Amino acid sequence: MNGTDTTLLDIRDRFPCLEQQVHGKRLAYLDSAATALKPACVIDAVTQHYTQESANIHRGVHHLSEKATASFEAARETVRAHLNAAHTHEIIFTSGTTDSINLVAQAFGQLEIGKGDEILITEMEHHSNIVPWQLLRERSGAVLRVAPISDDGDVDREAFRASLNERTKLVAFTAVSNALGTVNPVAEMAAEAHAAGASVLVDAAQGVPVQPMDVQALDCDFLAFSGHKVFGPTGIGVLYGKEGLLEAMPPVKGGGDMILSVTFEKTTYNALPYTFEAGTAHIAGAIGLGRALEFVSELGYAAIETHEAAILADAFEALQAIEGVRLVGTPSRRKGIISFLVDEIHPHDLGTILDQEGVAIRAGHHCAQPVMAHFGVPATARASFSLYNNHDDIDQLVAAIQKAQEIFG
Ligand SMILES: Cc1ncc(COP(=O)(O)O)c(C=O)c1O
């Protein structure tokens, strides 16, 4: 583990999934941007919930329900502390980033967005931060503007600033690009959006796993992320929203838990955060997510960032040294995600051959077709790195790419 922090030395042992072989080979898991592997402590927390306190929350008077409710609400407080939100009720549990962004598109959309109002996104967004705004555009007659990216894969900041005007109601952009690895200057972009009078949503799906996302320091109005990308379970995610905005927004899903009283004539709604949490929550997921964020805090972002930077540098050097490998995007600041092409080999074919060598990468458009269109390619191969990757993974990746080149002649 060249150049890595000693805190992470035994880290692979904590991820049971890495104990297996794939097609008889050591597993080099290079697809953490799609979903991160889960450490044993998270799996144990979920198991503990189902074995010791499996019950519904908030409504039961019995022992198990009280225990489950306490664990669920403790997880919410862990999320609050992790994001440094001012209030625990600013943390809404959702099913993931996609769900969180759709919630804002619906509720904030109803509150603030009318015909001719503008929403600004960037060209590097994941489909989850494009399509909800297109749906809102169809409902409301709003205008969707897109700030372009440069050929390096950075947001064109001049164009971004020029797109802001008095009609801009919301600016929604990613903290880290899932297709290119670009790290956006979130606080600066948020300040520019606020100066134009717009609210700001940060898609932190790729941000929370790799860097501190302090919502007060960044001064964002909304922040969305998914549990599964930050070592937590699938099916759970978070929407952070500033209290004032959340209080003003109408609920968009009706059902249990989000009400105070119901008659056929009139329903009154529960207080935050429950207004936006209709129905039985993913209780085990929230508890697992809380444990995952504790795990990140125990290691510390400083150690994670140092380790990932070292792995990224290794991978960069190794890939550039292979003749026929073309990197897609060379942003000024990036996290551990590299998109690339090898000779004329289709990324799907490459991914299949790499899989036979025990190397898991992603091949496709990465739910970012506009990014692919920008670079004039239908798809790329993508290697993404996490704290459990090491130099052996990079060696295995390089050898597997060379094997693919041999096969394709
Ligand atoms: C930047 C970004 N935004 C949003 C999403 C959507 O996340 P989810 O599918 O967990 O809702 C992803 C997932 O890849 C992503 O990378």
The ligand as an SDF file (V2000), in Angstrom:
LIG
                    3D

 16 16  0  0  0  0  0  0  0  0999 V2000
  -23.4370   11.5810   -8.9280 C   0  0  0  0  0  0  0  0  0  0  0  0
  -24.5860   10.6320   -8.7320 C   0  0  0  0  0  0  0  0  0  0  0  0
  -25.8110   11.1120   -8.5140 N   0  0  0  0  0  0  0  0  0  0  0  0
  -26.8570   10.3160   -8.3040 C   0  0  0  0  0  0  0  0  0  0  0  0
  -26.7290    8.9500   -8.3140 C   0  0  0  0  0  0  0  0  0  0  0  0
  -27.9230    8.0950   -8.0740 C   0  0  0  0  0  0  0  0  0  0  0  0
  -27.7640    7.3760   -6.9040 O   0  0  0  0  0  0  0  0  0  0  0  0
  -28.8560    6.2700   -6.4740 P   0  0  0  0  0  0  0  0  0  0  0  0
  -29.0100    5.3490   -7.6460 O   0  0  0  0  0  0  0  0  0  0  0  0
  -28.2520    5.6120   -5.2840 O   0  0  0  0  0  0  0  0  0  0  0  0
  -30.1170    6.9910   -6.1670 O   0  0  0  0  0  0  0  0  0  0  0  0
  -25.4780    8.3920   -8.5670 C   0  0  0  0  0  0  0  0  0  0  0  0
  -25.3000    6.9310   -8.6640 C   0  0  0  0  0  0  0  0  0  0  0  0
  -24.4330    6.4520   -9.3660 O   0  0  0  0  0  0  0  0  0  0  0  0
  -24.3760    9.2500   -8.7680 C   0  0  0  0  0  0  0  0  0  0  0  0
  -23.1490    8.7690   -8.9920 O   0  0  0  0  0  0  0  0  0  0  0  0
  1  2  1  0
  2  3  1  0
  2 15  2  0
  3  4  2  0
  4  5  1  0
  5  6  1  0
  5 12  2  0
  6  7  1  0
  7  8  1  0
  8  9  2  0
  8 10  1  0
  8 11  1  0
 12 13  1  0
 12 15  1  0
 13 14  2  0
 15 16  1  0
M  END
$$$$
